[in-house]
Amino acid sequence: MVKFPEEVVKKAFGAADGRCECLEVEHGHKYNSMCMRVLDWTKRGQSFMGPDGQKGWEAHWIVSPEKGGKPTQQNCEILCWDCYVKKNKGK
């Protein structure tokens, strides 16, 4: 599996203002169908509920490498763990 370079993820996280960028209407988001969950940089890849009651997040491919997607900031979306799992189930 191809991963995003760390620098790309840092830039994408900053551009997302540390929030989940998911726009999937069927996920039931509150803000104009956008998740907007505030994320903690240190919790990347954390699939479990932490002591603070929060899960982590992950960088997600907009266009997968298998379909010609490049590891760029423009092709990287930041998703909370719940949205990340839901998007990957829909593949």
mmCIF file as gemmi writes it, N, C-alpha and C atoms, coordinates in Angstrom:
data_model
loop_
_atom_site.group_PDB
_atom_site.id
_atom_site.type_symbol
_atom_site.label_atom_id
_atom_site.label_alt_id
_atom_site.label_comp_id
_atom_site.label_asym_id
_atom_site.label_entity_id
_atom_site.label_seq_id
_atom_site.pdbx_PDB_ins_code
_atom_site.Cartn_x
_atom_site.Cartn_y
_atom_site.Cartn_z
_atom_site.occupancy
_atom_site.B_iso_or_equiv
_atom_site.pdbx_formal_charge
_atom_site.auth_seq_id
_atom_site.auth_asym_id
_atom_site.pdbx_PDB_model_num
ATOM 1 N N . MET Axp A 1 ? 0.842 -1.196 0 1 0 ? 1 A 1
ATOM 2 C CA . MET Axp A 1 ? 0 0 0 1 0 ? 1 A 1
ATOM 3 C C . MET Axp A 1 ? 0.88 1.25 0 1 0 ? 1 A 1
ATOM 4 N N . VAL Axp A 2 ? 0.585 2.152 -0.888 1 0 ? 2 A 1
ATOM 5 C CA . VAL Axp A 2 ? 1.321 3.405 -0.994 1 0 ? 2 A 1
ATOM 6 C C . VAL Axp A 2 ? 0.834 4.36 0.09 1 0 ? 2 A 1
ATOM 7 N N . LYS Axp A 3 ? 1.769 4.991 0.772 1 0 ? 3 A 1
ATOM 8 C CA . LYS Axp A 3 ? 1.415 5.949 1.818 1 0 ? 3 A 1
ATOM 9 C C . LYS Axp A 3 ? 1.789 7.357 1.384 1 0 ? 3 A 1
ATOM 10 N N . PHE Axp A 4 ? 1.106 8.31 1.977 1 0 ? 4 A 1
ATOM 11 C CA . PHE Axp A 4 ? 1.448 9.705 1.736 1 0 ? 4 A 1
ATOM 12 C C . PHE Axp A 4 ? 2.743 10.052 2.469 1 0 ? 4 A 1
ATOM 13 N N . PRO Axp A 5 ? 3.605 10.861 1.86 1 0 ? 5 A 1
ATOM 14 C CA . PRO Axp A 5 ? 4.775 11.35 2.595 1 0 ? 5 A 1
ATOM 15 C C . PRO Axp A 5 ? 4.301 12.188 3.797 1 0 ? 5 A 1
ATOM 16 N N . GLU Axp A 6 ? 5.054 12.134 4.867 1 0 ? 6 A 1
ATOM 17 C CA . GLU Axp A 6 ? 4.693 12.845 6.101 1 0 ? 6 A 1
ATOM 18 C C . GLU Axp A 6 ? 4.48 14.338 5.858 1 0 ? 6 A 1
ATOM 19 N N . GLU Axp A 7 ? 5.307 14.933 5.019 1 0 ? 7 A 1
ATOM 20 C CA . GLU Axp A 7 ? 5.187 16.365 4.734 1 0 ? 7 A 1
ATOM 21 C C . GLU Axp A 7 ? 3.854 16.684 4.05 1 0 ? 7 A 1
ATOM 22 N N . VAL Axp A 8 ? 3.39 15.804 3.179 1 0 ? 8 A 1
ATOM 23 C CA . VAL Axp A 8 ? 2.097 15.983 2.514 1 0 ? 8 A 1
ATOM 24 C C . VAL Axp A 8 ? 0.97 15.928 3.542 1 0 ? 8 A 1
ATOM 25 N N . VAL Axp A 9 ? 1.054 14.967 4.449 1 0 ? 9 A 1
ATOM 26 C CA . VAL Axp A 9 ? 0.019 14.829 5.477 1 0 ? 9 A 1
ATOM 27 C C . VAL Axp A 9 ? -0.002 16.063 6.383 1 0 ? 9 A 1
ATOM 28 N N . LYS Axp A 10 ? 1.164 16.566 6.759 1 0 ? 10 A 1
ATOM 29 C CA . LYS Axp A 10 ? 1.231 17.767 7.604 1 0 ? 10 A 1
ATOM 30 C C . LYS Axp A 10 ? 0.568 18.952 6.912 1 0 ? 10 A 1
ATOM 31 N N . LYS Axp A 11 ? 0.855 19.129 5.638 1 0 ? 11 A 1
ATOM 32 C CA . LYS Axp A 11 ? 0.262 20.238 4.888 1 0 ? 11 A 1
ATOM 33 C C . LYS Axp A 11 ? -1.241 20.064 4.743 1 0 ? 11 A 1
ATOM 34 N N . ALA Axp A 12 ? -1.685 18.849 4.458 1 0 ? 12 A 1
ATOM 35 C CA . ALA Axp A 12 ? -3.121 18.584 4.307 1 0 ? 12 A 1
ATOM 36 C C . ALA Axp A 12 ? -3.846 18.802 5.634 1 0 ? 12 A 1
ATOM 37 N N . PHE Axp A 13 ? -3.238 18.372 6.738 1 0 ? 13 A 1
ATOM 38 C CA . PHE Axp A 13 ? -3.834 18.556 8.069 1 0 ? 13 A 1
ATOM 39 C C . PHE Axp A 13 ? -3.973 20.049 8.38 1 0 ? 13 A 1
ATOM 40 N N . GLY Axp A 14 ? -2.935 20.808 8.056 1 0 ? 14 A 1
ATOM 41 C CA . GLY Axp A 14 ? -2.974 22.255 8.269 1 0 ? 14 A 1
ATOM 42 C C . GLY Axp A 14 ? -4.025 22.926 7.401 1 0 ? 14 A 1
ATOM 43 N N . ALA Axp A 15 ? -4.109 22.519 6.132 1 0 ? 15 A 1
ATOM 44 C CA . ALA Axp A 15 ? -5.103 23.093 5.216 1 0 ? 15 A 1
ATOM 45 C C . ALA Axp A 15 ? -6.523 22.763 5.664 1 0 ? 15 A 1
ATOM 46 N N . ALA Axp A 16 ? -6.69 21.618 6.325 1 0 ? 16 A 1
ATOM 47 C CA . ALA Axp A 16 ? -8.002 21.211 6.845 1 0 ? 16 A 1
ATOM 48 C C . ALA Axp A 16 ? -8.3 21.883 8.183 1 0 ? 16 A 1
ATOM 49 N N . ASP Axp A 17 ? -7.364 22.662 8.685 1 0 ? 17 A 1
ATOM 50 C CA . ASP Axp A 17 ? -7.499 23.332 9.974 1 0 ? 17 A 1
ATOM 51 C C . ASP Axp A 17 ? -7.727 22.323 11.1 1 0 ? 17 A 1
ATOM 52 N N . GLY Axp A 18 ? -7.125 21.134 10.941 1 0 ? 18 A 1
ATOM 53 C CA . GLY Axp A 18 ? -7.227 20.105 11.975 1 0 ? 18 A 1
ATOM 54 C C . GLY Axp A 18 ? -8.632 19.564 12.16 1 0 ? 18 A 1
ATOM 55 N N . ARG Axp A 19 ? -9.416 19.567 11.084 1 0 ? 19 A 1
ATOM 56 C CA . ARG Axp A 19 ? -10.803 19.07 11.15 1 0 ? 19 A 1
ATOM 57 C C . ARG Axp A 19 ? -11.039 18.009 10.078 1 0 ? 19 A 1
ATOM 58 N N . CYS Axp A 20 ? -12.012 17.149 10.336 1 0 ? 20 A 1
ATOM 59 C CA . CYS Axp A 20 ? -12.4 16.135 9.365 1 0 ? 20 A 1
ATOM 60 C C . CYS Axp A 20 ? -13.033 16.812 8.152 1 0 ? 20 A 1
ATOM 61 N N . GLU Axp A 21 ? -12.582 16.421 6.968 1 0 ? 21 A 1
ATOM 62 C CA . GLU Axp A 21 ? -13.057 17.027 5.723 1 0 ? 21 A 1
ATOM 63 C C . GLU Axp A 21 ? -14.153 16.228 5.018 1 0 ? 21 A 1
ATOM 64 N N . CYS Axp A 22 ? -14.689 15.22 5.67 1 0 ? 22 A 1
ATOM 65 C CA . CYS Axp A 22 ? -15.674 14.353 5.031 1 0 ? 22 A 1
ATOM 66 C C . CYS Axp A 22 ? -16.927 15.131 4.619 1 0 ? 22 A 1
ATOM 67 N N . LEU Axp A 23 ? -17.367 14.898 3.377 1 0 ? 23 A 1
ATOM 68 C CA . LEU Axp A 23 ? -18.559 15.548 2.832 1 0 ? 23 A 1
ATOM 69 C C . LEU Axp A 23 ? -19.661 14.542 2.488 1 0 ? 23 A 1
ATOM 70 N N . GLU Axp A 24 ? -19.534 13.318 2.94 1 0 ? 24 A 1
ATOM 71 C CA . GLU Axp A 24 ? -20.508 12.279 2.603 1 0 ? 24 A 1
ATOM 72 C C . GLU Axp A 24 ? -21.837 12.522 3.317 1 0 ? 24 A 1
ATOM 73 N N . VAL Axp A 25 ? -22.864 12.856 2.564 1 0 ? 25 A 1
ATOM 74 C CA . VAL Axp A 25 ? -24.185 13.165 3.108 1 0 ? 25 A 1
ATOM 75 C C . VAL Axp A 25 ? -24.733 11.98 3.914 1 0 ? 25 A 1
ATOM 76 N N . GLU Axp A 26 ? -24.506 10.773 3.415 1 0 ? 26 A 1
ATOM 77 C CA . GLU Axp A 26 ? -25.05 9.588 4.084 1 0 ? 26 A 1
ATOM 78 C C . GLU Axp A 26 ? -24.396 9.293 5.436 1 0 ? 26 A 1
ATOM 79 N N . HIS Axp A 27 ? -23.356 10.02 5.797 1 0 ? 27 A 1
ATOM 80 C CA . HIS Axp A 27 ? -22.735 9.848 7.111 1 0 ? 27 A 1
ATOM 81 C C . HIS Axp A 27 ? -23.488 10.616 8.2 1 0 ? 27 A 1
ATOM 82 N N . GLY Axp A 28 ? -24.449 11.446 7.817 1 0 ? 28 A 1
ATOM 83 C CA . GLY Axp A 28 ? -25.292 12.147 8.786 1 0 ? 28 A 1
ATOM 84 C C . GLY Axp A 28 ? -24.604 13.286 9.519 1 0 ? 28 A 1
ATOM 85 N N . HIS Axp A 29 ? -23.739 14.035 8.85 1 0 ? 29 A 1
ATOM 86 C CA . HIS Axp A 29 ? -23.041 15.152 9.483 1 0 ? 29 A 1
ATOM 87 C C . HIS Axp A 29 ? -23.993 16.313 9.774 1 0 ? 29 A 1
ATOM 88 N N . LYS Axp A 30 ? -23.62 17.143 10.73 1 0 ? 30 A 1
ATOM 89 C CA . LYS Axp A 30 ? -24.465 18.247 11.187 1 0 ? 30 A 1
ATOM 90 C C . LYS Axp A 30 ? -24.27 19.538 10.411 1 0 ? 30 A 1
ATOM 91 N N . TYR Axp A 31 ? -23.08 19.796 9.909 1 0 ? 31 A 1
ATOM 92 C CA . TYR Axp A 31 ? -22.745 21.094 9.33 1 0 ? 31 A 1
ATOM 93 C C . TYR Axp A 31 ? -22.767 21.057 7.804 1 0 ? 31 A 1
ATOM 94 N N . ASN Axp A 32 ? -23.904 21.335 7.193 1 0 ? 32 A 1
ATOM 95 C CA . ASN Axp A 32 ? -24.008 21.322 5.725 1 0 ? 32 A 1
ATOM 96 C C . ASN Axp A 32 ? -23.399 20.062 5.126 1 0 ? 32 A 1
ATOM 97 N N . SER Axp A 33 ? -23.677 18.952 5.724 1 0 ? 33 A 1
ATOM 98 C CA . SER Axp A 33 ? -23.188 17.633 5.314 1 0 ? 33 A 1
ATOM 99 C C . SER Axp A 33 ? -21.671 17.482 5.462 1 0 ? 33 A 1
ATOM 100 N N . MET Axp A 34 ? -21.013 18.374 6.201 1 0 ? 34 A 1
ATOM 101 C CA . MET Axp A 34 ? -19.577 18.263 6.47 1 0 ? 34 A 1
ATOM 102 C C . MET Axp A 34 ? -19.364 17.813 7.905 1 0 ? 34 A 1
ATOM 103 N N . CYS Axp A 35 ? -18.447 16.903 8.126 1 0 ? 35 A 1
ATOM 104 C CA . CYS Axp A 35 ? -18.196 16.386 9.472 1 0 ? 35 A 1
ATOM 105 C C . CYS Axp A 35 ? -17.642 17.478 10.397 1 0 ? 35 A 1
ATOM 106 N N . MET Axp A 36 ? -16.513 18.047 10.037 1 0 ? 36 A 1
ATOM 107 C CA . MET Axp A 36 ? -15.878 19.133 10.793 1 0 ? 36 A 1
ATOM 108 C C . MET Axp A 36 ? -15.408 18.745 12.199 1 0 ? 36 A 1
ATOM 109 N N . ARG Axp A 37 ? -15.326 17.461 12.516 1 0 ? 37 A 1
ATOM 110 C CA . ARG Axp A 37 ? -14.853 17.039 13.841 1 0 ? 37 A 1
ATOM 111 C C . ARG Axp A 37 ? -13.43 17.542 14.045 1 0 ? 37 A 1
ATOM 112 N N . VAL Axp A 38 ? -13.161 18.12 15.199 1 0 ? 38 A 1
ATOM 113 C CA . VAL Axp A 38 ? -11.825 18.617 15.533 1 0 ? 38 A 1
ATOM 114 C C . VAL Axp A 38 ? -10.932 17.418 15.842 1 0 ? 38 A 1
ATOM 115 N N . LEU Axp A 39 ? -9.736 17.426 15.26 1 0 ? 39 A 1
ATOM 116 C CA . LEU Axp A 39 ? -8.812 16.299 15.379 1 0 ? 39 A 1
ATOM 117 C C . LEU Axp A 39 ? -7.53 16.713 16.09 1 0 ? 39 A 1
ATOM 118 N N . ASP Axp A 40 ? -6.887 15.738 16.688 1 0 ? 40 A 1
ATOM 119 C CA . ASP Axp A 40 ? -5.623 15.929 17.403 1 0 ? 40 A 1
ATOM 120 C C . ASP Axp A 40 ? -4.511 15.296 16.563 1 0 ? 40 A 1
ATOM 121 N N . TRP Axp A 41 ? -3.535 16.098 16.164 1 0 ? 41 A 1
ATOM 122 C CA . TRP Axp A 41 ? -2.442 15.619 15.306 1 0 ? 41 A 1
ATOM 123 C C . TRP Axp A 41 ? -1.797 14.356 15.871 1 0 ? 41 A 1
ATOM 124 N N . THR Axp A 42 ? -1.654 14.265 17.173 1 0 ? 42 A 1
ATOM 125 C CA . THR Axp A 42 ? -0.946 13.136 17.79 1 0 ? 42 A 1
ATOM 126 C C . THR Axp A 42 ? -1.728 11.827 17.724 1 0 ? 42 A 1
ATOM 127 N N . LYS Axp A 43 ? -2.961 11.855 17.278 1 0 ? 43 A 1
ATOM 128 C CA . LYS Axp A 43 ? -3.795 10.648 17.271 1 0 ? 43 A 1
ATOM 129 C C . LYS Axp A 43 ? -3.953 10.027 15.883 1 0 ? 43 A 1
ATOM 130 N N . ARG Axp A 44 ? -3.063 10.333 14.985 1 0 ? 44 A 1
ATOM 131 C CA . ARG Axp A 44 ? -3.154 9.739 13.651 1 0 ? 44 A 1
ATOM 132 C C . ARG Axp A 44 ? -3.087 8.216 13.751 1 0 ? 44 A 1
ATOM 133 N N . GLY Axp A 45 ? -4.02 7.542 13.078 1 0 ? 45 A 1
ATOM 134 C CA . GLY Axp A 45 ? -4.06 6.082 13.053 1 0 ? 45 A 1
ATOM 135 C C . GLY Axp A 45 ? -4.668 5.434 14.277 1 0 ? 45 A 1
ATOM 136 N N . GLN Axp A 46 ? -5.134 6.226 15.227 1 0 ? 46 A 1
ATOM 137 C CA . GLN Axp A 46 ? -5.701 5.691 16.475 1 0 ? 46 A 1
ATOM 138 C C . GLN Axp A 46 ? -7.155 5.282 16.248 1 0 ? 46 A 1
ATOM 139 N N . SER Axp A 47 ? -7.404 3.99 16.14 1 0 ? 47 A 1
ATOM 140 C CA . SER Axp A 47 ? -8.75 3.489 15.872 1 0 ? 47 A 1
ATOM 141 C C . SER Axp A 47 ? -9.576 3.275 17.138 1 0 ? 47 A 1
ATOM 142 N N . PHE Axp A 48 ? -8.948 3.329 18.282 1 0 ? 48 A 1
ATOM 143 C CA . PHE Axp A 48 ? -9.635 3.069 19.547 1 0 ? 48 A 1
ATOM 144 C C . PHE Axp A 48 ? -9.998 4.371 20.252 1 0 ? 48 A 1
ATOM 145 N N . MET Axp A 49 ? -10.944 4.3 21.169 1 0 ? 49 A 1
ATOM 146 C CA . MET Axp A 49 ? -11.367 5.458 21.948 1 0 ? 49 A 1
ATOM 147 C C . MET Axp A 49 ? -10.306 5.732 23.015 1 0 ? 49 A 1
ATOM 148 N N . GLY Axp A 50 ? -9.746 6.924 22.997 1 0 ? 50 A 1
ATOM 149 C CA . GLY Axp A 50 ? -8.727 7.307 23.967 1 0 ? 50 A 1
ATOM 150 C C . GLY Axp A 50 ? -9.339 7.678 25.3 1 0 ? 50 A 1
ATOM 151 N N . PRO Axp A 51 ? -8.517 7.903 26.313 1 0 ? 51 A 1
ATOM 152 C CA . PRO Axp A 51 ? -9.008 8.283 27.636 1 0 ? 51 A 1
ATOM 153 C C . PRO Axp A 51 ? -9.824 9.584 27.615 1 0 ? 51 A 1
ATOM 154 N N . ASP Axp A 52 ? -9.583 10.412 26.606 1 0 ? 52 A 1
ATOM 155 C CA . ASP Axp A 52 ? -10.326 11.671 26.497 1 0 ? 52 A 1
ATOM 156 C C . ASP Axp A 52 ? -11.654 11.495 25.758 1 0 ? 52 A 1
ATOM 157 N N . GLY Axp A 53 ? -11.992 10.241 25.385 1 0 ? 53 A 1
ATOM 158 C CA . GLY Axp A 53 ? -13.254 9.966 24.703 1 0 ? 53 A 1
ATOM 159 C C . GLY Axp A 53 ? -13.213 10.193 23.209 1 0 ? 53 A 1
ATOM 160 N N . GLN Axp A 54 ? -12.029 10.419 22.646 1 0 ? 54 A 1
ATOM 161 C CA . GLN Axp A 54 ? -11.892 10.699 21.221 1 0 ? 54 A 1
ATOM 162 C C . GLN Axp A 54 ? -11.106 9.592 20.519 1 0 ? 54 A 1
ATOM 163 N N . LYS Axp A 55 ? -11.472 9.348 19.269 1 0 ? 55 A 1
ATOM 164 C CA . LYS Axp A 55 ? -10.701 8.46 18.409 1 0 ? 55 A 1
ATOM 165 C C . LYS Axp A 55 ? -9.749 9.32 17.596 1 0 ? 55 A 1
ATOM 166 N N . GLY Axp A 56 ? -8.979 8.681 16.773 1 0 ? 56 A 1
ATOM 167 C CA . GLY Axp A 56 ? -8.002 9.392 15.96 1 0 ? 56 A 1
ATOM 168 C C . GLY Axp A 56 ? -8.513 9.752 14.578 1 0 ? 56 A 1
ATOM 169 N N . TRP Axp A 57 ? -7.594 9.789 13.632 1 0 ? 57 A 1
ATOM 170 C CA . TRP Axp A 57 ? -7.882 10.215 12.263 1 0 ? 57 A 1
ATOM 171 C C . TRP Axp A 57 ? -6.883 9.562 11.333 1 0 ? 57 A 1
ATOM 172 N N . GLU Axp A 58 ? -7.125 9.725 10.027 1 0 ? 58 A 1
ATOM 173 C CA . GLU Axp A 58 ? -6.175 9.207 9.045 1 0 ? 58 A 1
ATOM 174 C C . GLU Axp A 58 ? -6.26 10.018 7.763 1 0 ? 58 A 1
ATOM 175 N N . ALA Axp A 59 ? -5.157 10.03 7.026 1 0 ? 59 A 1
ATOM 176 C CA . ALA Axp A 59 ? -5.11 10.642 5.702 1 0 ? 59 A 1
ATOM 177 C C . ALA Axp A 59 ? -5.714 9.647 4.711 1 0 ? 59 A 1
ATOM 178 N N . HIS Axp A 60 ? -6.576 10.131 3.83 1 0 ? 60 A 1
ATOM 179 C CA . HIS Axp A 60 ? -7.301 9.265 2.896 1 0 ? 60 A 1
ATOM 180 C C . HIS Axp A 60 ? -7.067 9.733 1.464 1 0 ? 60 A 1
ATOM 181 N N . TRP Axp A 61 ? -6.929 8.793 0.562 1 0 ? 61 A 1
ATOM 182 C CA . TRP Axp A 61 ? -6.742 9.092 -0.856 1 0 ? 61 A 1
ATOM 183 C C . TRP Axp A 61 ? -8.068 9.528 -1.472 1 0 ? 61 A 1
ATOM 184 N N . ILE Axp A 62 ? -8.079 10.634 -2.178 1 0 ? 62 A 1
ATOM 185 C CA . ILE Axp A 62 ? -9.258 11.045 -2.936 1 0 ? 62 A 1
ATOM 186 C C . ILE Axp A 62 ? -9.336 10.176 -4.185 1 0 ? 62 A 1
ATOM 187 N N . VAL Axp A 63 ? -8.222 10.065 -4.91 1 0 ? 63 A 1
ATOM 188 C CA . VAL Axp A 63 ? -8.089 9.132 -6.034 1 0 ? 63 A 1
ATOM 189 C C . VAL Axp A 63 ? -6.996 8.156 -5.639 1 0 ? 63 A 1
ATOM 190 N N . SER Axp A 64 ? -7.326 6.89 -5.544 1 0 ? 64 A 1
ATOM 191 C CA . SER Axp A 64 ? -6.368 5.886 -5.077 1 0 ? 64 A 1
ATOM 192 C C . SER Axp A 64 ? -5.192 5.731 -6.042 1 0 ? 64 A 1
ATOM 193 N N . PRO Axp A 65 ? -4.054 5.269 -5.534 1 0 ? 65 A 1
ATOM 194 C CA . PRO Axp A 65 ? -2.891 5.039 -6.404 1 0 ? 65 A 1
ATOM 195 C C . PRO Axp A 65 ? -3.211 4.026 -7.509 1 0 ? 65 A 1
ATOM 196 N N . GLU Axp A 66 ? -4.074 3.07 -7.218 1 0 ? 66 A 1
ATOM 197 C CA . GLU Axp A 66 ? -4.455 2.065 -8.209 1 0 ? 66 A 1
ATOM 198 C C . GLU Axp A 66 ? -5.194 2.686 -9.401 1 0 ? 66 A 1
ATOM 199 N N . LYS Axp A 67 ? -5.797 3.842 -9.16 1 0 ? 67 A 1
ATOM 200 C CA . LYS Axp A 67 ? -6.526 4.537 -10.224 1 0 ? 67 A 1
ATOM 201 C C . LYS Axp A 67 ? -5.76 5.754 -10.734 1 0 ? 67 A 1
ATOM 202 N N . GLY Axp A 68 ? -4.47 5.805 -10.417 1 0 ? 68 A 1
ATOM 203 C CA . GLY Axp A 68 ? -3.611 6.871 -10.933 1 0 ? 68 A 1
ATOM 204 C C . GLY Axp A 68 ? -3.418 8.052 -9.995 1 0 ? 68 A 1
ATOM 205 N N . GLY Axp A 69 ? -3.942 7.974 -8.775 1 0 ? 69 A 1
ATOM 206 C CA . GLY Axp A 69 ? -3.787 9.061 -7.811 1 0 ? 69 A 1
ATOM 207 C C . GLY Axp A 69 ? -2.344 9.247 -7.371 1 0 ? 69 A 1
ATOM 208 N N . LYS Axp A 70 ? -1.955 10.488 -7.211 1 0 ? 70 A 1
ATOM 209 C CA . LYS Axp A 70 ? -0.592 10.823 -6.796 1 0 ? 70 A 1
ATOM 210 C C . LYS Axp A 70 ? -0.572 11.206 -5.313 1 0 ? 70 A 1
ATOM 211 N N . PRO Axp A 71 ? 0.555 10.991 -4.631 1 0 ? 71 A 1
ATOM 212 C CA . PRO Axp A 71 ? 0.666 11.322 -3.208 1 0 ? 71 A 1
ATOM 213 C C . PRO Axp A 71 ? 0.897 12.816 -2.978 1 0 ? 71 A 1
ATOM 214 N N . THR Axp A 72 ? -0.092 13.627 -3.334 1 0 ? 72 A 1
ATOM 215 C CA . THR Axp A 72 ? 0.002 15.078 -3.217 1 0 ? 72 A 1
ATOM 216 C C . THR Axp A 72 ? -1.011 15.598 -2.203 1 0 ? 72 A 1
ATOM 217 N N . GLN Axp A 73 ? -0.808 16.812 -1.758 1 0 ? 73 A 1
ATOM 218 C CA . GLN Axp A 73 ? -1.741 17.438 -0.818 1 0 ? 73 A 1
ATOM 219 C C . GLN Axp A 73 ? -3.138 17.541 -1.424 1 0 ? 73 A 1
ATOM 220 N N . GLN Axp A 74 ? -3.227 17.837 -2.704 1 0 ? 74 A 1
ATOM 221 C CA . GLN Axp A 74 ? -4.515 17.985 -3.373 1 0 ? 74 A 1
ATOM 222 C C . GLN Axp A 74 ? -5.277 16.666 -3.464 1 0 ? 74 A 1
ATOM 223 N N . ASN Axp A 75 ? -4.582 15.554 -3.337 1 0 ? 75 A 1
ATOM 224 C CA . ASN Axp A 75 ? -5.208 14.234 -3.416 1 0 ? 75 A 1
ATOM 225 C C . ASN Axp A 75 ? -5.355 13.586 -2.04 1 0 ? 75 A 1
ATOM 226 N N . CYS Axp A 76 ? -5.123 14.346 -1.001 1 0 ? 76 A 1
ATOM 227 C CA . CYS Axp A 76 ? -5.156 13.851 0.373 1 0 ? 76 A 1
ATOM 228 C C . CYS Axp A 76 ? -6.264 14.554 1.149 1 0 ? 76 A 1
ATOM 229 N N . GLU Axp A 77 ? -7.183 13.762 1.704 1 0 ? 77 A 1
ATOM 230 C CA . GLU Axp A 77 ? -8.187 14.363 2.576 1 0 ? 77 A 1
ATOM 231 C C . GLU Axp A 77 ? -8.007 13.813 3.975 1 0 ? 77 A 1
ATOM 232 N N . ILE Axp A 78 ? -8.252 14.662 4.953 1 0 ? 78 A 1
ATOM 233 C CA . ILE Axp A 78 ? -8.097 14.301 6.354 1 0 ? 78 A 1
ATOM 234 C C . ILE Axp A 78 ? -9.476 13.887 6.887 1 0 ? 78 A 1
ATOM 235 N N . LEU Axp A 79 ? -9.536 12.675 7.44 1 0 ? 79 A 1
ATOM 236 C CA . LEU Axp A 79 ? -10.815 12.148 7.918 1 0 ? 79 A 1
ATOM 237 C C . LEU Axp A 79 ? -10.7 11.657 9.356 1 0 ? 79 A 1
ATOM 238 N N . CYS Axp A 80 ? -11.737 11.942 10.152 1 0 ? 80 A 1
ATOM 239 C CA . CYS Axp A 80 ? -11.79 11.351 11.492 1 0 ? 80 A 1
ATOM 240 C C . CYS Axp A 80 ? -11.884 9.833 11.309 1 0 ? 80 A 1
ATOM 241 N N . TRP Axp A 81 ? -11.582 9.091 12.339 1 0 ? 81 A 1
ATOM 242 C CA . TRP Axp A 81 ? -11.53 7.639 12.198 1 0 ? 81 A 1
ATOM 243 C C . TRP Axp A 81 ? -12.875 7.06 11.752 1 0 ? 81 A 1
ATOM 244 N N . ASP Axp A 82 ? -13.989 7.57 12.277 1 0 ? 82 A 1
ATOM 245 C CA . ASP Axp A 82 ? -15.306 7.05 11.903 1 0 ? 82 A 1
ATOM 246 C C . ASP Axp A 82 ? -15.579 7.244 10.41 1 0 ? 82 A 1
ATOM 247 N N . CYS Axp A 83 ? -15.305 8.427 9.89 1 0 ? 83 A 1
ATOM 248 C CA . CYS Axp A 83 ? -15.523 8.7 8.465 1 0 ? 83 A 1
ATOM 249 C C . CYS Axp A 83 ? -14.553 7.89 7.607 1 0 ? 83 A 1
ATOM 250 N N . TYR Axp A 84 ? -13.331 7.735 8.07 1 0 ? 84 A 1
ATOM 251 C CA . TYR Axp A 84 ? -12.33 6.953 7.348 1 0 ? 84 A 1
ATOM 252 C C . TYR Axp A 84 ? -12.806 5.512 7.157 1 0 ? 84 A 1
ATOM 253 N N . VAL Axp A 85 ? -13.311 4.918 8.225 1 0 ? 85 A 1
ATOM 254 C CA . VAL Axp A 85 ? -13.798 3.537 8.161 1 0 ? 85 A 1
ATOM 255 C C . VAL Axp A 85 ? -15.016 3.45 7.24 1 0 ? 85 A 1
ATOM 256 N N . LYS Axp A 86 ? -15.948 4.381 7.352 1 0 ? 86 A 1
ATOM 257 C CA . LYS Axp A 86 ? -17.141 4.362 6.509 1 0 ? 86 A 1
ATOM 258 C C . LYS Axp A 86 ? -16.781 4.513 5.028 1 0 ? 86 A 1
ATOM 259 N N . LYS Axp A 87 ? -15.852 5.397 4.711 1 0 ? 87 A 1
ATOM 260 C CA . LYS Axp A 87 ? -15.444 5.588 3.307 1 0 ? 87 A 1
ATOM 261 C C . LYS Axp A 87 ? -14.762 4.349 2.759 1 0 ? 87 A 1
ATOM 262 N N . ASN Axp A 88 ? -13.963 3.682 3.573 1 0 ? 88 A 1
ATOM 263 C CA . ASN Axp A 88 ? -13.26 2.489 3.101 1 0 ? 88 A 1
ATOM 264 C C . ASN Axp A 88 ? -14.184 1.283 2.963 1 0 ? 88 A 1
ATOM 265 N N . LYS Axp A 89 ? -15.282 1.262 3.695 1 0 ? 89 A 1
ATOM 266 C CA . LYS Axp A 89 ? -16.269 0.195 3.546 1 0 ? 89 A 1
ATOM 267 C C . LYS Axp A 89 ? -17.022 0.345 2.226 1 0 ? 89 A 1
ATOM 268 N N . GLY Axp A 90 ? -17.143 1.582 1.755 1 0 ? 90 A 1
ATOM 269 C CA . GLY Axp A 90 ? -17.884 1.861 0.54 1 0 ? 90 A 1
ATOM 270 C C . GLY Axp A 90 ? -17.121 1.56 -0.741 1 0 ? 90 A 1
ATOM 271 N N . LYS Axp A 91 ? -15.904 1.072 -0.633 1 0 ? 91 A 1
ATOM 272 C CA . LYS Axp A 91 ? -15.085 0.801 -1.83 1 0 ? 91 A 1
ATOM 273 C C . LYS Axp A 91 ? -15.623 -0.382 -2.597 1 0 ? 91 A 1
